[in-house]
C-alpha cells in the first residue's frame, strides 16, 4: 500500500518520556563499549548482532542500520525518540543508541525465543485458549501503555512480537516502532503503512485513530486461536475486499 499525506501528530514528546530516556550518543564509537559475538539475523533494515557489553559482560541485541542515500534518517530518529522513553515488561527495551555519519546502532534488550510468526508456523495448530488469552492480555497491556503516552504503534503483527526466551511459557514483548507515531485525541491519522492483513478498514481508508492497534491485535488473536488468517485473497485487492466485508 502507498502512503497518503500524513496529518499525524507532531511536536515535543510528552513529559513522561523525559524521565526515562535511554541515551542517544552521537560521535561515540559503539565498539569501544560493545563487542560483536555473532550475527542474529538480517533484513531490509540492516543486520542484528548479538553483542556483549565490554564493561559488564551483559548481552544485548544490536540493530545496525547503514545511513545510505536511500536511508530515511528522520524516520529512524523518530523511531528512536518514541522508543527510548518506553518502559513496560511487554515491550522490548531500547537500552541506548549510537549514531555516526554512516551508521545507527541500536542496543536493545535481547530476546532469544524468536518472533511469534515462527511459533505459529512451527506449531501447525491453534494455541491452547489459556495460552492465547495470556499472550493477548500482555499485549493489550503494552498497547494500553503506548496509548496512554499518545503513541500509536500502527504495525502490530506476529513478526513484531518476540519471545523473551525459547522456554515454554516465555514472556512476550512488542517491538519495532518504525511505523509508530504520536497522536492527538480527536485528530484522525492518515498515513497508510504496514501489513495489509492486519489493517483495520478505517486504516485502509486513511482515516483512523489509535483504535487501529486493537483491530490488529484482534487479527493476532484470531491467528493464535485458529492457526489461520482471518482474511483471504489471491490479490491484495481481494484481501482488502475481504477486510471491508468484516467491517
C-alpha positions as CSV (number, residue, x, y, z in Angstrom):
1,X,0.0,0.0,0.0
2,X,1.2,3.5,-0.7
3,X,1.2,6.3,1.8
4,X,-1.2,9.2,1.9
5,X,-0.1,12.6,3.1
6,X,0.2,12.5,6.9
7,X,-1.6,14.7,9.4
8,X,-0.3,12.7,12.3
9,X,0.6,14.5,15.5
10,X,4.0,16.1,15.7
11,X,5.8,18.3,18.2
12,X,7.5,17.7,21.5
13,X,7.5,14.4,23.4
14,X,5.3,14.1,26.5
15,X,6.9,14.9,29.9
16,X,6.6,11.3,30.9
17,X,9.3,10.4,28.3
18,X,11.8,12.8,29.7
19,X,12.2,11.0,33.0
20,X,13.2,7.6,31.5
21,X,15.0,8.3,28.2
22,X,17.7,5.9,27.1
23,X,20.9,7.6,26.0
24,X,21.4,8.6,22.3
25,X,25.1,9.1,21.6
26,X,26.4,11.0,18.6
27,X,30.0,10.7,17.6
28,X,30.9,7.9,20.1
29,X,32.4,4.6,18.8
30,X,29.9,1.9,19.8
31,X,32.7,-0.7,19.5
32,X,34.5,0.9,22.4
33,X,31.7,-0.3,24.6
34,X,30.3,-3.4,22.9
35,X,31.9,-6.4,21.1
36,X,30.0,-8.4,18.5
37,X,29.5,-12.1,19.5
38,X,27.7,-13.3,16.4
39,X,25.0,-12.3,13.8
40,X,21.4,-13.0,14.8
41,X,19.7,-12.1,11.5
42,X,19.4,-9.7,8.6
43,X,16.6,-7.8,6.9
44,X,15.7,-4.9,4.7
45,X,16.6,-2.6,7.7
46,X,20.1,-4.0,8.1
47,X,21.6,-6.6,10.4
48,X,21.0,-7.6,14.0
49,X,24.0,-8.8,16.1
50,X,24.4,-10.4,19.5
51,X,26.7,-8.1,21.4
52,X,28.3,-8.1,24.8
53,X,28.9,-5.0,26.9
54,X,32.7,-4.9,27.4
55,X,32.4,-3.5,31.0
56,X,29.6,-5.6,32.4
57,X,29.6,-8.7,30.2
58,X,25.8,-8.3,29.7
59,X,24.5,-9.4,26.3
60,X,22.1,-7.4,24.1
61,X,20.8,-7.4,20.5
62,X,22.3,-4.6,18.3
63,X,20.5,-3.5,15.2
64,X,22.9,-1.9,12.7
65,X,21.4,0.4,10.1
66,X,23.5,1.9,7.4
67,X,22.9,5.6,6.6
68,X,23.0,5.5,2.8
69,X,21.4,7.6,0.0
70,X,18.1,5.7,0.5
71,X,18.0,5.8,4.3
72,X,15.3,7.8,5.8
73,X,17.3,9.2,8.8
74,X,14.4,11.3,10.0
75,X,12.2,8.2,10.2
76,X,14.9,6.3,12.1
77,X,15.3,9.2,14.6
78,X,11.5,9.3,15.1
79,X,11.6,5.6,15.9
80,X,14.4,6.1,18.4
81,X,12.7,9.1,20.0
82,X,9.5,7.3,20.6
83,X,11.0,4.0,21.7
84,X,13.7,5.4,24.1
85,X,11.2,6.6,26.7
86,X,9.3,3.3,27.0
87,X,9.5,1.1,30.0
88,X,7.0,-1.8,30.1
89,X,7.5,-5.5,30.8
90,X,6.0,-6.5,27.5
91,X,7.8,-4.0,25.3
92,X,11.4,-4.7,24.1
93,X,13.6,-2.2,25.9
94,X,15.8,0.2,23.9
95,X,19.0,0.4,26.0
96,X,20.9,3.1,24.1
97,X,21.8,4.2,20.6
98,X,24.9,5.3,18.8
99,X,24.8,7.5,15.7
100,X,27.8,8.1,13.4
101,X,27.8,9.7,9.9
102,X,27.5,6.3,8.3
103,X,25.5,4.1,10.8
104,X,23.0,4.0,13.6
105,X,23.5,1.3,16.2
106,X,20.5,0.4,18.4
107,X,21.3,-1.5,21.6
108,X,18.2,-3.5,22.6
109,X,17.1,-5.9,25.2
110,X,18.0,-9.4,24.0
111,X,15.0,-11.8,23.2
112,X,16.2,-15.3,22.3
113,X,12.9,-17.0,21.6
114,X,12.3,-15.7,18.1
115,X,9.2,-14.0,16.8
116,X,5.6,-15.2,17.1
117,X,5.1,-15.9,13.4
118,X,7.8,-18.6,13.6
119,X,6.0,-20.1,16.6
120,X,2.6,-20.2,14.8
121,X,4.2,-21.8,11.7
122,X,6.1,-24.4,13.8
123,X,3.1,-25.4,15.9
124,X,0.8,-26.0,12.8
125,X,-2.1,-26.0,15.2
126,X,-4.0,-23.5,17.3
127,X,-2.6,-22.3,20.6
128,X,-4.5,-23.5,23.7
129,X,-7.1,-21.0,24.7
130,X,-5.5,-20.2,28.1
131,X,-2.1,-19.6,26.5
132,X,-3.6,-17.4,23.8
133,X,-5.5,-15.5,26.5
134,X,-2.4,-14.8,28.5
135,X,-0.5,-13.6,25.4
136,X,-3.3,-11.3,24.4
137,X,-3.6,-9.9,27.9
138,X,0.0,-9.0,28.0
139,X,-0.1,-7.4,24.5
140,X,-3.2,-5.5,25.5
141,X,-1.4,-4.1,28.5
142,X,1.5,-2.9,26.3
143,X,-0.8,-1.3,23.8
144,X,-2.8,0.4,26.6
145,X,0.6,1.7,27.9
146,X,1.5,3.1,24.5
147,X,-1.9,4.8,24.1
148,X,-1.6,6.4,27.5
149,X,1.6,8.0,26.1
150,X,-0.2,9.1,22.9
151,X,1.7,6.6,20.8
152,X,0.0,4.6,18.1
153,X,2.1,1.5,17.1
154,X,0.5,1.0,13.7
155,X,2.3,-2.3,13.0
156,X,1.0,-4.8,15.4
157,X,1.7,-8.2,13.8
158,X,3.1,-11.6,14.7
159,X,6.6,-10.7,13.4
160,X,6.7,-7.8,15.8
161,X,6.0,-9.9,18.9
162,X,9.1,-11.6,20.3
163,X,9.5,-14.3,22.9
164,X,11.9,-13.4,25.7
165,X,13.4,-16.9,25.8
166,X,12.9,-20.2,23.9
167,X,11.3,-21.9,27.0
168,X,7.6,-22.8,27.2
169,X,5.6,-20.1,28.8
170,X,8.1,-17.4,27.9
171,X,7.1,-13.8,28.2
172,X,6.2,-11.9,25.1
173,X,7.4,-8.4,24.1
174,X,6.3,-6.0,21.4
175,X,9.0,-4.5,19.3
176,X,9.7,-2.3,16.2
177,X,8.5,1.2,16.4
178,X,9.4,2.2,12.9
179,X,5.8,2.8,11.9
180,X,4.8,4.4,15.2
181,X,3.6,8.0,15.6
182,X,2.3,10.4,18.3
183,X,-1.4,11.0,18.0
184,X,-3.7,13.7,19.4
185,X,-7.1,12.7,20.7
186,X,-9.9,13.6,18.3
187,X,-7.4,14.0,15.3
188,X,-7.6,11.3,12.7
189,X,-4.3,9.9,11.3
190,X,-4.0,9.4,7.6
191,X,-0.7,7.6,6.7
192,X,-1.3,4.1,5.4
193,X,1.6,1.7,6.0
194,X,2.3,-1.7,7.4
195,X,1.0,-5.2,6.6
196,X,-2.4,-5.2,4.9
197,X,-3.8,-8.4,6.6
198,X,-3.5,-6.6,10.0
199,X,-5.1,-3.3,8.9
200,X,-8.4,-2.1,10.1
201,X,-10.9,-0.9,7.4
202,X,-10.6,2.7,8.5
203,X,-6.8,2.3,8.4
204,X,-7.0,1.3,4.7
205,X,-9.3,4.3,4.1
206,X,-6.7,6.6,5.6
207,X,-9.0,8.0,8.4
208,X,-8.2,6.2,11.6
209,X,-7.5,6.6,15.3
210,X,-5.2,4.7,17.8
211,X,-8.0,2.0,17.9
212,X,-6.4,0.5,14.8
213,X,-3.9,-1.1,17.1
214,X,-6.7,-3.1,18.8
215,X,-8.0,-4.3,15.4
216,X,-4.5,-5.6,14.6
217,X,-4.3,-7.3,18.0
218,X,-7.7,-9.0,17.1
219,X,-6.1,-10.4,14.0
220,X,-3.2,-11.7,16.1
221,X,-5.6,-13.3,18.5
222,X,-7.6,-14.9,15.6
223,X,-4.4,-16.4,14.2
224,X,-3.3,-17.8,17.6
225,X,-6.7,-19.4,18.2
226,X,-7.2,-20.8,14.7
227,X,-3.7,-21.1,13.2
228,X,-5.1,-19.4,10.1
229,X,-5.6,-15.9,8.7
230,X,-9.0,-14.2,9.2
231,X,-8.9,-12.6,5.7
232,X,-8.0,-14.1,2.3
233,X,-7.5,-13.1,-1.2
234,X,-5.5,-14.1,-4.3
235,X,-4.5,-10.5,-4.8
236,X,-4.1,-7.5,-2.5
237,X,-7.3,-6.1,-3.8
238,X,-9.2,-9.3,-2.9
239,X,-7.6,-9.2,0.5
240,X,-8.7,-5.7,1.1
241,X,-12.2,-6.6,-0.1
242,X,-12.3,-9.4,2.5
243,X,-11.3,-7.0,5.2
244,X,-14.0,-4.5,4.3
245,X,-16.6,-7.3,4.3
246,X,-15.9,-7.8,8.0
247,X,-16.5,-4.1,8.9
